Amino acid sequence: MTVVEKPGALTGSAENQQRREFEELVRRHHQQAFNVAYRIAGNRTDAEDLLQETFVRAFRFFGNYRRELPFESWLYKIMSNLWIDTLRKRPRSGPPVSLDQTLGDTDQKLDVPDPGPGPEESLIEGSLDARIQEALSSLRKEFRIAVILADIEGMSYEEIADVMKCSIGTVRSRIHRGRQAMKKKLGSLERFLNEEV
């Protein structure tokens, strides 16, 4: 019985070469990709999950990556789509609950963990970075992604339009509106910087 290879199937050697190429690209872009994931997600845990899922999906579809395009643009497209999917799947929060409310017929109160940054995140972020991250996190997801890709990653409008699957005009609008919202949120930042000096 003869074995017929599927058209487009990789041989062992080609598969190993593709794996090495992918590993090299991941090694080269890992830190930058984590920074983008952190800015998008707003916290370390979600950023690590997002980055891991992004690399898993990128590896799965690495055969579809067109080598003439920048790897990071392709990777950020995967990342932004995954983040949007994650946000869609999250349950909406229920009605607000008072922290002073007792549980049932007992005098026991709710024990709610502090959602603020832990000691490690506080050291990493610092007070200025925390304010910027808070402002970024307050943006609508499409504004946040556009601002991060433009102002932090330095991508062109064309690259961002490709990542976000929208027109260049929409990219410009999202960046402008995102920057305006951040400027409003960080209005006291200049005073804050002057006080620090």
Secondary structure as UniProt FT lines:
FT   TURN            7..8
FT   HELIX           12..41
FT   HELIX           44..60
FT   HELIX           62..64
FT   TURN            67..68
FT   HELIX           71..89
FT   TURN            99..100
FT   TURN            104..105
FT   HELIX           119..138
FT   HELIX           141..147
FT   HELIX           148..152
FT   HELIX           157..164
FT   HELIX           168..185
FT   TURN            186..188
FT   HELIX           189..196
//
